[in-house]
Amino acid sequence: MAYKKFTSSEDILKPDARFNSKLVSKFINSLMWDGKKTVAQKVFYQAMDQVTKKNKDVPPLELFETAINNIKPYV
């Protein structure tokens, strides 16, 4: 009997703990190698901390979403 393979779709994906965002969770899953999710989270959150230090007037989640929207195709 065949089983349904689950993917990280928006229905199943849980938001991350720090920003409570599904987009961040999806990005961390894409960043992950060999199932090392805590390492990917550490890398992402350290990058967000550096962004916060350099640009204090805009929240880091808003900058991340803007960056993702800038690289997305317009199709």
C-alpha positions in Angstrom: 0.0 0.0 0.0 1.4 3.4 -1.0 1.7 6.1 1.6 1.5 9.8 1.2 4.9 11.5 1.4 4.7 14.6 3.5 6.5 17.7 2.4 7.1 21.0 4.1 4.0 22.6 2.7 2.3 25.6 4.3 -0.3 23.3 5.9 2.1 21.1 7.8 4.9 23.6 8.4 5.1 25.0 12.0 6.2 28.6 12.6 9.6 29.1 14.1 10.0 29.9 17.8 11.7 33.3 17.7 9.8 35.2 15.0 6.6 33.0 14.8 6.9 33.0 11.0 6.3 30.2 8.6 8.5 31.9 6.0 11.5 31.9 8.4 10.8 28.2 9.2 10.7 27.3 5.5 14.0 29.3 5.0 15.7 27.5 7.9 14.6 24.1 6.4 16.1 25.1 3.1 19.3 26.2 4.8 19.6 22.9 6.7 22.1 20.2 5.7 22.0 16.6 6.7 19.2 17.1 9.2 21.2 19.6 11.3 18.3 22.0 12.0 19.8 23.5 15.2 22.9 24.5 13.3 20.8 26.1 10.5 18.7 27.9 13.2 21.9 29.2 14.9 23.3 30.5 11.5 20.0 32.2 10.6 19.4 33.8 14.1 23.0 35.0 14.3 22.6 36.6 10.9 19.4 38.3 12.1 21.2 39.6 15.2 23.9 41.1 12.9 21.2 42.8 10.8 19.6 44.2 13.9 23.0 45.7 15.1 23.6 47.4 11.7 20.0 48.6 11.1 18.2 49.4 14.3 15.2 51.3 13.0 13.7 48.5 11.0 12.7 45.1 12.5 14.8 42.2 11.2 11.7 40.1 10.2 10.6 43.0 8.0 14.0 43.3 6.4 14.1 39.5 5.8 10.6 39.5 4.1 11.7 42.5 1.9 14.8 40.7 0.9 12.8 37.5 0.0 10.3 39.6 -2.0 13.2 41.3 -3.9 14.6 38.0 -5.1 11.3 36.3 -5.9 10.4 36.1 -9.6 7.5 38.4 -10.6 5.7 35.6 -12.6 
